[in-house]
């Protein structure tokens, strides 16, 4: 006779740090330490409105995504 186990749904939450997922010798860690990306704010300030429209995505994040 074919029987199936009655399996209860197990809910589990795991907290993971993104920092722990990137190896210490990864190239992007070296780039992050070598380049100060704050210059991007000055480069794009004329392209963003200070008081109209929806909040923007941080331009530094957009550049890093590329």
C-alpha positions as CSV (number, residue, x, y, z in Angstrom):
1,X,0.0,0.0,0.0
2,X,1.3,3.4,-1.0
3,X,1.4,5.9,1.9
4,X,2.6,9.5,2.1
5,X,4.1,11.2,5.1
6,X,2.0,14.1,6.4
7,X,4.6,16.9,6.1
8,X,3.9,20.1,7.9
9,X,5.0,23.3,6.2
10,X,8.2,24.5,7.8
11,X,8.8,28.3,7.7
12,X,12.3,29.4,8.3
13,X,13.9,32.8,8.2
14,X,17.6,33.3,7.5
15,X,19.3,36.6,7.9
16,X,22.3,37.0,5.6
17,X,24.6,39.9,5.2
18,X,25.5,40.9,1.6
19,X,29.0,41.7,2.9
20,X,29.4,38.1,4.0
21,X,28.5,36.8,0.5
22,X,31.3,38.7,-1.3
23,X,34.8,37.2,-1.0
24,X,37.4,39.5,0.7
25,X,39.6,39.3,-2.4
26,X,36.9,40.2,-4.9
27,X,37.7,42.9,-7.5
28,X,34.7,45.0,-6.5
29,X,36.0,45.4,-2.9
30,X,39.2,46.8,-4.4
31,X,37.3,49.2,-6.6
32,X,35.2,50.4,-3.6
33,X,38.3,51.1,-1.6
34,X,40.1,52.8,-4.4
35,X,37.4,55.2,-5.9
36,X,35.5,57.9,-4.0
37,X,32.2,57.9,-5.9
38,X,31.0,61.2,-4.2
39,X,32.1,63.2,-7.3
40,X,29.0,61.8,-9.1
41,X,26.7,64.0,-7.0
42,X,28.3,67.2,-8.4
43,X,28.2,65.8,-11.9
44,X,24.5,65.1,-11.9
45,X,23.1,67.8,-9.6
46,X,21.8,69.8,-12.6
47,X,19.8,66.8,-13.8
48,X,17.7,66.4,-10.7
49,X,15.0,68.7,-9.3
50,X,15.2,69.5,-5.6
51,X,11.5,70.1,-5.0
52,X,9.4,68.5,-7.7
53,X,8.8,64.9,-8.8
54,X,9.3,61.7,-7.0
55,X,12.3,60.8,-4.9
56,X,15.1,59.5,-7.1
57,X,17.4,56.5,-6.8
58,X,20.8,57.4,-5.5
59,X,22.9,58.3,-8.6
60,X,25.9,56.6,-7.1
61,X,23.9,53.4,-6.9
62,X,22.9,53.7,-10.5
63,X,26.5,54.2,-11.7
64,X,27.7,51.2,-9.6
65,X,25.0,49.0,-11.2
66,X,26.5,49.7,-14.6
